[in-house]
């Protein structure tokens, strides 16, 4: 005896018969597709939405935030000047730090044990000492060296100048931030260079390309794909890390906010002012990082994905095309008097 099943056996279509055979039980088109239901995911989404809505409601309705005070100070002249000082510190420390860090990175990759040891020692020391300690040290450099001069090593000095006249408050902050940033930039650049296949250099050397040109035209363009994400993150961290120069009484953003709320007692709205400016500057840096990474990714991805602006333009074009198609499909009605 054959085992019975719930489904009837498939019938074979008879030639010339108008009827079709019923599908087999395991025929894919005949199976009913039931979408997966993610109840835990839905519950988590609802919980997160409720929390975000509750936080937004409190942000808008809680009078302690004092949004009127925030609006009064966020674009004030003092705050805008402080933002400009923060941008200057970030720009100088980024450019000089990555220039020095690139030199240190190639010193560590050098075959000279002296250069390797010096670069490793520099990175070890400046990554070990807190940034605020370095800034205070450079700010008080005149206590150790009253005059800075040029002469023969371990010999007479031909020309000297007062250290306070050479290194001011702003100069000490830039030097401290640059030297601190260079230690981290060196490891970022070294990691990017190591990520490049060594066969690239061997092929370039076999073609007789000079060593400096190999680094400039072959190694660095490929290493930038690995360098840029970490470097962008480091620059954003430096932008917020410049707030430590408040110990040197430099009028950057956080220092000016402290001065203002120390005078009027409006702590929370003034901290919101600093937070808002940091969010704006970080967003601009993130956008710039996105486009720079996109440019250096051209060698690995011949057809990069569209940018958000390009996607928005395509969406607008599709809406216009759909509207034009609807207008063409509608036939205008003519009055009865015009019909002949």
C-alpha positions in Angstrom: 0.0 0.0 0.0 1.2 3.5 -0.8 1.3 6.1 2.0 -1.4 8.7 1.8 -0.8 12.4 1.9 -2.9 15.4 2.4 -2.3 16.7 -1.0 -3.7 15.1 -4.1 -1.2 13.6 -6.5 -0.5 15.8 -9.5 -2.4 15.1 -12.7 -0.8 14.9 -16.0 -2.2 17.1 -18.7 -3.8 15.2 -21.5 -2.9 16.5 -25.0 -5.9 18.1 -26.6 -7.6 18.5 -23.2 -8.4 22.1 -22.3 -7.8 21.5 -18.6 -4.4 22.0 -17.0 -2.8 19.7 -14.6 -2.7 21.0 -10.9 0.7 22.0 -9.7 2.9 19.7 -7.8 3.1 20.1 -4.0 6.8 21.2 -4.2 6.4 23.5 -7.2 7.8 26.9 -6.2 5.2 29.0 -7.9 2.5 27.2 -6.0 4.0 27.8 -2.6 2.6 30.6 -0.5 5.3 33.1 0.6 4.9 34.3 4.1 7.2 37.3 5.1 9.2 36.9 8.2 7.9 38.9 11.2 10.5 40.5 13.4 8.5 41.2 16.5 11.6 42.0 18.6 12.9 44.4 16.0 9.5 46.2 15.9 9.3 46.4 19.7 12.9 47.9 19.8 12.0 50.4 17.1 8.9 51.5 19.0 10.8 51.8 22.3 13.6 53.9 20.6 11.0 56.1 18.9 9.2 56.8 22.2 12.5 57.6 23.9 13.6 60.0 21.2 10.2 61.7 21.2 10.3 62.1 24.9 13.8 63.5 24.8 12.8 66.0 22.0 9.7 67.0 24.0 11.7 67.7 27.1 14.3 69.6 25.0 11.6 71.9 23.6 9.4 72.4 26.7 11.9 72.4 29.6 12.5 76.0 30.6 15.9 75.2 32.1 17.4 75.1 28.6 16.7 78.8 28.2 16.6 78.9 24.4 16.2 82.6 24.4 19.6 83.0 26.0 21.0 80.4 23.6 19.7 82.4 20.6 21.2 85.6 22.1 24.7 84.2 22.3 25.1 81.6 19.6 26.0 84.2 16.9 27.4 86.9 19.2 30.7 88.6 18.2 32.6 87.1 21.2 31.5 83.5 20.4 32.2 83.9 16.6 35.7 85.2 17.4 36.3 82.3 19.7 35.2 79.8 17.0 37.7 81.4 14.7 40.5 80.9 17.2 39.4 77.3 17.6 39.6 76.8 13.8 43.0 78.4 13.6 44.4 76.1 16.3 42.9 73.1 14.6 44.2 74.1 11.1 47.7 74.8 12.3 48.0 71.7 14.4 46.5 69.5 11.6 48.8 70.7 8.8 52.0 70.9 10.9 51.2 67.7 12.8 50.6 65.6 9.8 53.7 67.0 8.0 55.9 66.1 11.0 54.0 62.8 11.4 54.7 61.8 7.8 58.4 62.4 8.3 58.3 60.4 11.5 56.4 57.6 9.8 59.0 57.2 7.1 61.8 57.4 9.7 60.2 54.4 11.4 60.1 52.6 8.0 63.7 53.5 7.3 66.5 50.9 7.3 68.6 53.1 9.6 68.4 51.9 13.2 69.2 55.5 14.4 66.2 57.0 12.5 64.0 54.1 13.6 65.0 54.5 17.3 64.5 58.3 17.3 61.1 58.1 15.6 59.9 55.3 17.9 61.1 57.2 21.0 59.4 60.4 19.9 56.1 58.6 19.4 56.4 56.8 22.7 57.1 59.9 24.7 54.5 62.2 23.1 51.7 59.6 23.3 52.5 58.9 26.9 52.4 62.5 28.2 48.9 64.1 28.5 48.3 67.0 26.1 47.5 69.4 28.9 50.9 68.7 30.5 52.6 69.4 27.2 50.8 72.7 26.8 51.6 73.8 30.3 55.3 72.9 29.7 55.5 74.9 26.5 53.7 77.8 28.1 56.4 77.9 30.8 59.4 77.2 28.5 61.0 80.5 29.5 61.4 79.1 33.0 63.8 76.5 31.6 65.4 78.5 28.8 65.4 82.2 29.2 67.0 82.7 25.8 67.0 80.8 22.5 70.0 81.1 20.3 71.9 79.7 17.2 75.5 78.7 17.3 77.9 75.7 17.3 76.6 72.6 19.2 78.3 72.5 22.6 80.1 75.7 21.6 79.6 79.5 21.4 76.3 81.0 20.6 76.3 83.6 17.8 72.8 84.9 18.1 70.1 84.6 20.8 66.8 86.1 21.6 64.4 86.1 24.6 62.2 83.0 24.5 59.1 84.9 25.6 59.4 87.2 22.5 59.7 84.2 20.2 57.1 81.8 21.7 54.0 83.6 22.8 50.8 82.1 24.2 49.3 81.2 20.8 52.7 79.9 19.6 53.1 77.7 22.7 49.6 76.3 22.1 50.3 75.5 18.4 53.6 73.9 19.3 52.1 71.7 22.0 49.2 70.7 19.8 51.4 70.0 16.8 53.9 67.9 18.6 51.2 65.9 20.3 49.3 65.4 17.0 52.4 64.4 15.1 52.9 61.3 17.3 49.4 60.0 16.4 49.7 61.1 12.7 52.9 59.2 12.4 51.2 55.9 13.2 48.3 56.7 11.0 50.5 57.4 8.0 52.7 54.3 8.8 49.7 52.1 8.9 48.5 53.4 5.5 51.9 52.9 3.9 52.2 49.3 5.3 48.8 48.6 3.8 50.1 49.1 0.2 51.3 45.9 -1.4 55.1 45.6 -1.4 55.0 44.3 -5.0 54.1 47.8 -6.1 57.5 49.1 -5.0 59.3 46.1 -6.4 57.7 46.7 -9.8 58.5 50.4 -9.7 62.1 49.7 -8.7 62.4 47.2 -11.6 61.2 50.0 -14.0 63.9 52.3 -12.7 61.6 54.8 -11.0 63.4 56.9 -8.4 62.6 56.1 -4.7 61.1 59.5 -4.0 58.8 59.3 -7.0 57.8 55.8 -6.0 56.6 57.2 -2.6 55.0 60.3 -4.1 53.2 58.8 -7.1 52.7 55.2 -6.2 52.7 54.6 -2.5 51.0 57.7 -1.0 48.0 57.8 -3.4 47.1 54.2 -2.6 47.9 54.6 1.1 45.5 57.5 1.3 42.5 55.2 1.1 43.7 53.6 4.4 44.9 56.9 5.9 41.9 59.1 5.4 39.2 57.5 7.6 41.5 57.4 10.6 43.0 60.8 9.9 39.5 62.4 9.6 38.6 60.9 12.9 41.8 62.3 14.4 41.2 65.8 13.1 37.7 65.8 14.5 39.1 64.7 17.8 41.7 67.5 17.6 38.9 70.1 16.9 37.3 69.2 20.2 40.6 68.6 22.0 41.7 72.2 21.4 39.5 73.1 24.4 42.4 72.1 26.7 44.2 75.3 25.8 41.8 77.1 28.3 44.6 76.5 30.8 46.7 79.0 28.9 43.9 81.6 28.9 43.5 81.5 25.1 40.2 82.8 23.9 38.9 79.7 22.2 35.3 78.5 22.2 35.2 76.7 25.5 37.2 79.4 27.3 34.9 82.2 26.2 31.9 80.1 27.2 33.4 79.7 30.6 34.0 83.4 30.9 30.5 84.3 29.9 28.6 81.8 32.2 31.0 82.7 35.0 29.8 86.3 34.7 26.0 85.8 34.2 25.5 82.3 35.7 23.7 80.9 32.6 25.7 77.6 32.5 23.4 75.3 30.6 22.5 77.6 27.6 26.1 78.6 27.2 27.2 75.0 27.2 24.6 74.5 24.5 26.2 77.2 22.5 29.5 75.5 22.6 27.9 72.1 21.8 26.0 73.6 18.8 29.1 75.1 17.3 31.0 71.8 17.8 28.2 69.9 16.1 28.3 72.3 13.1 32.1 72.2 12.7 32.2 68.4 13.1 29.5 68.0 10.4 31.4 70.2 8.0 34.6 68.2 8.6 32.7 65.0 8.1 31.3 66.2 4.8 34.8 67.2 3.6 36.1 63.8 4.7 33.4 62.1 2.7 34.3 63.8 -0.6 38.1 63.5 -0.1 37.7 59.7 0.6 35.5 59.5 -2.5 38.2 61.2 -4.6 40.9 58.8 -3.5 38.7 55.8 -3.9 38.5 56.2 -7.7 41.4 53.8 -8.3 39.6 51.0 -6.4 36.0 51.8 -7.5 35.6 52.9 -11.1 31.9 53.7 -10.6 31.6 55.2 -7.1 28.1 55.3 -5.6 26.2 58.6 -6.1 26.6 61.3 -3.5 23.6 62.5 -1.4 23.4 65.6 -3.6 23.4 63.5 -6.8 20.7 61.2 -5.3 18.6 64.3 -4.5 19.0 65.6 -8.0 18.0 62.3 -9.5 14.9 62.2 -7.3 13.9 65.7 -8.4 14.4 64.7 -12.0 12.3 61.6 -11.6 9.5 63.7 -10.0 9.6 66.1 -12.9 9.6 63.4 -15.5 6.6 61.7 -13.8 4.8 65.0 -13.7 5.5 65.7 -17.4 4.4 62.2 -18.3 1.1 62.7 -16.5 0.5 66.1 -18.2 1.1 64.5 -21.6 -1.3 61.6 -20.9 -4.1 64.0 -20.0 -6.1 65.1 -23.1 -7.8 68.5 -22.6 -11.5 68.6 -23.2 -12.8 70.9 -25.9 -16.0 72.9 -25.6 -19.0 71.6 -27.5 -19.1 74.7 -29.6 -15.7 74.0 -31.0 -16.7 70.6 -32.3 -17.6 70.7 -36.0 
